[in-house]
Amino acid sequence: MFSPFERMMAWRYLRARKAEGFVSVIAGFSFAGIMLGVATLIIVMSVMNGFRAELVSRILGLNGHLNVYSQSGLIENFMGLVDRLEKVEGVQSVRPLVEGQVLISVNGAANGAMVRAMTREDFATKPILSDSIVNGQLTNFIDQQVAIGVNLAERLNLKIGDEITLLAPKGRASPFGTIPRSRKYSIGVIFDVGMFEYNSGFIFMDLKSAQQFFKLGNSVNSIEVMATSTDKADQIKDQITNVIDEDSRIYDWRQANSSFLTALAVERNVMFLILTLIILVAAFNIISSMIMLVKDKGKDIAILRTMGATQSNMLSIFTLTGASIGLGGTVFGAILGIAFAANIEIIRQFLEGLTGTELFADEIYFLSQLPAVIDWSDILFVVLMAFGLSVLATIYPAWRASKLDPVEALRYE
């Protein structure tokens, strides 16, 4: 594509002499700008991908793909509906649930929480819960014993075996007004699912205990359906509609978290556009450095033209010179970005230890660790975009070099 003569001249112009030091400095800043722009874009895109993947995996691990609920509020004789749902093709598991808000009272301290109740077998088959137990044993998940998150345990200074009092919002009427319904439970399990919202605000309880506490009899208020894959969830939704009762409805996980997923997508796109401007600014630096180089090498260009070099040769030489700056910055930026993204959590811990500050608070970002997922298609797109902008930035200066008139350039020499 480029002749040995063109490659030699391009390499010569990349190594400026002392008299051409200013041009070399601008080219260096262009190289550094593209490198940092590409690296930053890859790091941010990887972190955003990691955020979405981690949050979606935890949301699906704790909530399921679909939820069946009744418009009347309660699903009676739910086992028959569970059997019908389990027979639907593509359904992996079905879990009856009881959910309700409670107030926790411990030694005068109070804290609101959400109770989610299921059978011990269902609790054990949820890997995100059963594999996240930090204190206690799965066998403790029985009547009168509950599972709480590690952040809630720290806030209320609770440990295994301690007792808590749960108060339900609906109580029983008395001559003195409504008396809140309350019951004491002991801590049997402390878990850490890596998501602050669940670690600090959820209590998991045995299904029968929750039915007694909320006075539901043999009813539940929702049924969780897990599909064999996320893609299958959309396919089985119509089939599930045919087997549920008339007053039952289906709630998709995307509907339940639509605002959250939309916010993630918008933030990802905005960050991509903002950080692309760094690469664009670096590309403008290439234009300025190449124009100055052409201006400085006007006499050399005229001499080369009189010795037989064609306009095409000049165009190729300066295009290769500018593209080399862009290619080098893009390659080194990609390597730096991939290395940084692959070790993002180690780097975060190092910076926190060095500065003595908390850079990634789990109560703000929902996750206890900084995630990063390297998407090679994103990296390829960033690399091609950066290199394409670099090549486009060289076209005008190279065109000016090819159109330089040797007679005009040498007239006053």
N, C-alpha and C positions, 0 to 999 in steps of 0.2 A: 504493500500500500504506500509506503514511503521509501524513497531511494536512500542508499547509504549517504549520499551527499546531503540530503534533507535532514536525515537523522543527526549527522555530524554537526551541521550548522545549528540545529535546534538545541542540541546538548551544549554547544559553545555559548549560546545566548542565555542558557539557564545558569551558567557559571559566570556571573558578572565580574569585571575587574574592579579595582579600587575606585577608579574614576566613575564607575557605573553603580556605585554602592547603593544609591538611593532607589534605583530601579530594583535592585536585588532585595532591599528591605521591603518594598511594597509587595514583591512576589512572595516573600516569606510570610508576610501578614495574610496574603491571600491563601497560601497553603495552610496556615494555622487556622484561619477562619473556616475553611471548608472542612478541615479535620475535626475541629470542635463542633461545628454544626452537625456533621454526620454522626459523630459520637453521641452528642446530646440527644439528637432525634431518635437514634436507636435505643438509647437508655430509657428515655421517656416512653417510647412506644412499648418496650418490653415490660416496663413497670405497669403501664396501663393494661396491657394484656394479662399480666400476672394478677392485678387487682380483679379484673373481671372473672378470670378463671377461678381464683380462690373464692371469691364471694359467691359465684354461681354454684361451685361445688359444695360449699357449706350450706347455701340456701336449699339446694336440692337434697343434700344429705340429711338435713333436719326437717324439711317440709314436704318433700315429695313433688312429683310432677303435676299431679292433679288432686284436687280435694272435692269431695262430694259432701254437700250440706243440704239441710232441709230448710225451706222457707218458714216453716213453723218453729224452727229453732232446735228441735230434737229429732233424732232418727231412732224410732222405736223398732224393735225386732231387727236389729241391724245385722245379725249373723246371716240371715237369709240374703240380704243385699251383698254382704261380704262374699258369700259363696258364688253369687252370680257374677260379681266383678272379677273374681279369681279365674273364672272360666273364659274371660275375654282374651283373645289372642294378643300377645304383646305386653300383657300385664305381668310384672315381676313379683310384686307383693301388694297386699292390701292390709291396712292397719286401722282399726277403729280408734278414735281419739276423743278425749274430753279436754276442752280448753276453757279456761276462765281466769279472770283477774282476782288477785288476793292481796291482802296486806300482811306483811310479815312483821311480827312483834317479837323482839328479843331484848330482854333486860331494859325495857323502856324505850329502846330504839325501834323505829318502824321504817319499813321500806316496801314499796310496791313491787309486785312481780306478776308474771304470767305463769299459771300452772298448765302444763301439758302432760296428760296422763295416757299411758299405754300399758300393755301387758309386759311382763318381764321378758317374755320370749321376743316380742317386738323390739324392746330396748336392746336386747342382746344382738339382734340381727341388723341394727343400725351401726355400721362400723365407726361412723364419726362420733358416736356416743360411747359405745363399748370399748373402743380403742383409746379413748381420751380420759379414762378414769385415772386420776392422780392420787386419790386417797379413797380407801374403802374397797369393797369388792362388789361384783355384780350380784352376788347372792344376797346382798343387803337390800336390793331393790324389791322390797316386799311391803306388805300392809304396814302402815304407820311409820315407814321409813321412806325418805325422799332423797333425790339427787339434786344438788345445787352446783352452780358454777364457781370457779375458783375466785373470781372477782367479788362475787356476792359473799363468799365465805370470808374473804379478807376484810370487806367493808364492815361486816357485822361480827367479826372476830369469832367465827364458828369453826368447829372441827368435828371429826367423826364422833358420833355419840351425843353431841349437844342437842338440846331440844329447842324447837321454835314453835311459835303459835301462829297459825294461819287464820285470818278473818275473811269471810266471804262478804261481798257487797250486799247480798240479799240475806236478810235475817228473818226471824220470826216475830210476829206481832205480839205485843203484850200491853197491859194497861198503862205501862210507862213509855210506850212507843216501840219502835222496831229495835230489837236486840240483835246485833250482828252474830252470825253463826261462826263459832270458832272451834278449833281442835288443835291439839298438840301433836307434833310429829318429831321424830329424831332424824339426824343427818346420817344417812347410810352410805352415800356416795358423793364425792366431790370430783367434778370433771373440768376439763379445759379443752374446749373445741377450737380454740384459736380465734374466736370471734367475740368481741367485747359485749355485743348486745345480748348474746345468749349466756355468756359467762357471768353477767351481772344482773340479768332480769328474768331468767327462766328457772322454774322448778319442775323437775320431772317426777311424776308420781305413778304408783300402780293404778291401773284402770279402775278396779273395784273400789279402792280407797277414794278416788276422785268422785265416782258415782255416789258414794255415801256422803261425802263432804258437800257436794253441790246439790244433793237430794234429787238425783236424776233417775233413780230406780234402775231399770235395765236398759237405759237409753244412752246414746252418745250424741255429740253435737257436730261431729264431722268424721269422714272416712278418708284416709290418705291413700292414694294410689300411686305406686311407683312403676314406671314403664321400664322395659328392658334397655331403652336408650332415650335420650332427649328427643331425637327425631321421631321415635315411635309414639311419643306423647301426643303429638298432633294427629297421628293416624288413628289412635284408639279412642280419641275424644268422642267421635261420632258414634262408635260402637257402644261406648259406655252410656251415652245418652239414651240408647234403646233399652237398656236393662235397668235403669234407675226408675224410681217412682215419679209420679207426675209432679209432686210438690218438691222434688229434689233438683238441685242445680249443680253444675260443675264449675269449679274455679281453677283456672290455669295458673301455673307458677309465674308465667310472664305477666298475666293480669295482676297478680298480687304484688309484683315488683316492677311494674311498668315504669313508674316515675324514676325509680332507682336505675334501671337499665338504660333508660333514655338519657339520664344525666351522665352516666358513664360514657355513652356513645358521643354525646355532644362535647364533653370535656376532652375526649380522645381526639376528635376532629379539630377542635379549636387549638389544642396543644400542637397538633401536627402542623397546622397552618402558621402558627406563631413561630415555631422553631424552624420551619422552612425558610423564614425570612433571614435567619442567620446565614444559611447557605446562599441565599440570593444576594445578600450584602457582600459576602466573600466573592461571589461571581462578578459583582461590579468592581471589586478591587482588582480582579484579573483583567477586566477591561482597561482600567486606568493604568495598571502596570504595563500592559502590552502596548497601549498607545504611546506611553513614554518610551518604551523600548524601541518602537518603530521610529519615533522622532529622533532618538539618540543614534540609531543605526541607519539613518537616512543615507549617509555617504557610503557605508558598507553595502547597502542594498543597491545603490546606483552602480558601484563597481562590479558587484556580482551580475547585475543585469547586462552591463557592457561586456562582460566575459562570457555571456551566453546563457545565463540563468533566465528561465521563463517566468512569466507571471504566475503560472501554476506552481513552479518551484517555491516562489516567495510565499504564496498562499499556504502551501503545505508546511513550510518551515515554521511560520509563526502560528499556524494552527496547532502543530505538534508541540511547540513551546508552551503555549497556554494550556493545551489539553494535558500536558505532562504535569503541570502544577495541580490541575483539578484531579487527575487520576491519582497522583501521590497522596493528596489530601484526603480523597475519598477512601482509598485503601487503608491508610493509617487510621483514619477516623472510624472505619468499620471495625478494624481490629481492636481499637481502644474501646469502642462502644460495646462490642460483644464481650470482651474481657470484663468490663465494668459491670454489665448486666448479669453475667454469670456469677459474679461474686458480690452482688449488691448488698446482701444481708451481712456478710463479713465486713464490708466497707462501712456499713451503717453502724455496726457495733464498735468498730475502731474509732470512727468519728465521734460517737457518743462518749466513749471512754476518754478521748483526747480533749474534747471540749467540756465534758461534764454536764451536758444538756441532753434532754430527751428529744431526739429529732423525729421520732415516729411514735406518737402517743396512740395506743390502741383504742382509747375511748373516743378519739377523733376519727381515726381511719378504719375502725371496726376490726382490723386484723392485728395480731400480736407480732407478726413478722412482715418485713417488707418483701413482697413477692415480685418475681420477674419471670416472664415466659418469653423466650427468644423465638420469634416467628420468622423463619427464614424467608418467607414470601415478603414480609414487611421490610426485612433487611435488603433483599434484592431490589425492591422498589425504591428504597431510599438511596442505595448506591447508584442505580441507573439514573434517578432523578438528579442527584448531585453531579454525576459525571456529564449528563446531558446539559445541565445548566452551565457547567464549565466549558464545554465545547461551544455552546451557543455564544458564550461571552468572548470567545476568541475570534469569532467570524468577522466582526467589524474591523478590529485592528489588523487582522491578517489581510482583509480585503484592501485596506488602506495601503499596506505594505506592497501588495501586488500591483496597485495602481500608481505607485510612485514613479514619476517621470525622471529617468537618470539625468537628462540634460538639466532640468531644474535643480536637482539635488547637487550637481557638481558645478553649477554656474559660478558660484562665488568661492569655490575651493581652490 
